[in-house]
Amino acid sequence: MGTLMASTEESSVVATTSLPIEHRFSPYDFNGGTVAAVSGPDYVVVAADTRLSSGYEIKSRNVTKLHALTDKCILASAGCKTDVDQLRSVLDIRGKMYQYNHRKPMNTPSVAQMLSVTLYGKRFFPYYAFNVLAGIDAQGVGAVYSYDAIGSFERTQYSAAGSGQAYVIPFLDNVIGNRNRLEEKPILTATEVVELLKDAFLSAGERDIYTGDQVEIMVVTRDGIQTQTFALKAD
Amino acid sequence: MLPAAVPSRQHTVQPMVTGTSVLGIVYDKGVLLAADTLLSYGSMAKAQNIPRLHAVEKTVIGASGEYSDFQRILEILKAKALEETTTSVMDSLYTEESGMTAENTWNYLRMLLYSRRSKFNPFWNELLVAGKDLKGKPFLGSVDKIGTTVRDNFIATGFGAYLAMPLLREKWRPDLTEGEARALLEDCMKILFFRDCRASPRIQLAKCADDEVLVSEPYELDTAAAWQAEAYRQSVGELEDDGGW
């Protein structure tokens, strides 16, 4: 819509040109939130906040964004929760079928590929889900895979997605990736990484309105998955 | 005027006859729902005594949004309940006496609403589902028109999300009695009547507790006293300190 106004001292002329406005139902909603994952030599730590938003409203302060697909592999997703839920159901079913056919659960790189093809399968009506897959790979080493909404993926040492992604990734670049630092890159333990992720989420929660309430942190090792929660500000 | 050859639109683009907020709260022994009984047609108060809370088997469903879509959803759920009781299916869910719990109904409604939104023809509702979960504990959940599900101890749809949720968040405790829960909901419904211009003071309650499901008849909230508040009787500027509404 554009408004043209010309005013003189005696009179004011207002001419309005307006473009047609189309009302359309949107099948998507942005439910916010941040997820992040960091891998190590024999562990992977994945964290996500627990806030569900819609517009300026908080629908819930206690909804999980983490979903264990196998006992060694966790899918962390932000974006549109209804699509995330559907994606999880589809992956669960495909994972179960694999298990019935192969008599063993899928290993993490296979899950990573399956997620990619599942997302691309809806290339022309995407799942509005921004995923980070975290797990222990077949050699027992931690693995993190990051995705876009249509299935393009890459294995990385660490990743973050969601509304607070821009606050978390630069921090992880410096502290995990050792960017712009002179010291040698340290090898961190899982406990140290958990503390770093808490700091990352504190920062994201400070500036991102969609991130807050609580952080759910899961540490995956070959012995299984351990969960802890950490409180964030509720504003 | 449309020329004769133009086909009519078959997909929902906007709701026409609508209901406003529905509130729900979990208390010590069960779940309580509240909604007013007004259907609006834009700014017109089209019908003033229409229940928006309905019981289907052991579940109570409340709807805000397009009322005709709610009617269709109830038809579907009633047909499903009938199918359950009249057919034998090799499934423990159906052969158990309990049948579909509220949590099952919630999941089913989620699938229904998601598949309609994926065809760009949504059921334009936000539904509250109350009853018991799969483990027999009190259950309250919501589903919106694109299939977003939330399960919590207190939920409000529509305007209630902005006006009633802060009160529910502040006052909720896990050991609320039925009387306290009812008083809290009625207080929220009064506030909605005062501030939501598509709300009315004629409300309805529903309760799912122990093994009974009760939906009350509509009744009027007593708002007479509130209209006597100072702020409504004196104009701005005459009040001490406040100067506001």
Chai-1 contact restraints between the chains, C-beta under 6 A:
chainA,res_idxA,chainB,res_idxB,connection_type,confidence,min_distance_angstrom,max_distance_angstrom,comment,restraint_id
A,P27,B,R117,contact,1.0,0.0,6.0,A-B,restraint_1
A,D29,B,I146,contact,1.0,0.0,6.0,A-B,restraint_2
A,E57,B,A161,contact,1.0,0.0,6.0,A-B,restraint_3
A,K59,B,V150,contact,1.0,0.0,6.0,A-B,restraint_4
A,S60,B,V150,contact,1.0,0.0,6.0,A-B,restraint_5
A,S60,B,D152,contact,1.0,0.0,6.0,A-B,restraint_6
A,K81,B,T148,contact,1.0,0.0,6.0,A-B,restraint_7
A,T82,B,Y114,contact,1.0,0.0,6.0,A-B,restraint_8
A,T82,B,I146,contact,1.0,0.0,6.0,A-B,restraint_9
A,T82,B,G147,contact,1.0,0.0,6.0,A-B,restraint_10
A,T82,B,T148,contact,1.0,0.0,6.0,A-B,restraint_11
